[in-house]
Amino acid sequence: MRTKFLPFSPPLIGREEIDEVVDTLRSDWITTGPKTRRFEEEFAAYVGAKAALAVSSATDAMLVALAAMGIGPGDEVITSTNTFCSTVHVIEHLGARPVLVDVEADTLNVDPAAVEKAVTSRTRAIMPVHVYGHPCDMDAILDIAGRRGLKILEDAAHALPAEWRGRRIGGIGDATAFSFYATKNLTTAEGGMLTGDPDFIERARLWSLHGMSRDAYKRYSAEGSWFYEVVLPGFKCNMTDIQASLGLHQLRKLEGFQARRREVVARYQAGLRGCDALELPTERIGTRHAWHLFVVRLRNDTLRIDRATFIEEMKKRNIGTSVHFIPIHLHPFYRDKYGYSPEDFPVAMDAYRRMLSLPLNPRLSDADVEDVIEAVLDVVTESRR
């Protein structure tokens, strides 16, 4: 057994990021400025998007995107119940109604057939969530949106650098939101990015900074002007150059990070494939999984313990795990407001009761990975019926 606790998902920050942050701190500009714009340009080029807007979180990326799409009271937006609460909160914040649907049994992504059934005359947009890093069925979602005249805002908080049929997530739908939280495949500590067409991104940019016609750099830099106008009641969502300093180097290292993630996944798959107590994650043909998370599902008929006890047993073996996610329809606010019951979304509910996420990050050594595999198999062996 390990003598030192293995954290679930620590960041991997190197000397390049530290030096860039120090350079920013010693410069004349630490908030949104030239490094943020450079990060936007390099990120857009990487994912194949026409334009990008750096913001303070994926939550804010989704918020300003929906606002720029004109979503508001009386509108409906369809999304998955198997997601983090921020996906749905932003819809509520704008006075619209989130319409939850069930997920596919293999990927746990939103089920296109359920999306189709949920469309009404009030539906304005679809928010597919590329959960765990596996792309949604974008062909089906694009088809529904095209036939029904709907906007698509992709929640790609987990999906950098995922691909769907040779196209990077970030350059497919009307808009895509990414997260750079500390646990993500690329981190700026806190932060996010929105991608889309240039005109759309400029509308979103207005929403992201108080609805002002000029940001601080355009007002206070040598080429700027003091005059500005407030053209809409915007939010405060901008990324700083300090955060962008991290992002610039994290982006350059991303392919290396991903190569290590895939090595870890291959070791997990090889070490756990023969265990009949586990259902392992999938990667469909024609996709590139970003492998943000490695989510296994317990086969409860083989075990004497439930998921919560399994997690405690892993902790006793000094292995950190987590659960992604508690379905939205179980949370009291959404359950009570919309009258959901646990079994309204049976696929998501069944997965939730059985799932846990194993450590997956590029800092893991081969010995760490073997410790995780050994701990999982040990818990299974001790807990068999």
Secondary structure, 3 states (H helix, E strand, C coil): CCCCCECCCCCCCCHHHHHHHHHHHCCCCCCCCHHHHHHHHHHHHHHCCCEEEEECCHHHHHHHHHHHCCCCCCCEEEEECCCCHHHHHHHHHCCCEEEEECECCCCCCECHHHHHHHCCCCEEEEECECHHHCCCCHHHHHHHHHHHCCEEEEECCCCCCCEECCEECCCCCCEEEEECCCCCCCCCCCCEEEEECHHHHHHHHHHHECCECCCHHHHHCCCCCCCCCECCCCCECECCHHHHHHHHHHHHHHHHHHHHHHHHHHHHHHHHCCCCCEECCCCCCCEECCCCCEEEEECHHHECCCHHHHHHHHHHCCECCECCCCCHHHCHHHHHHHCCCHHHCHHHHHHHHHEEEECCCCCCCHHHHHHHHHHHHHHHHHHEC
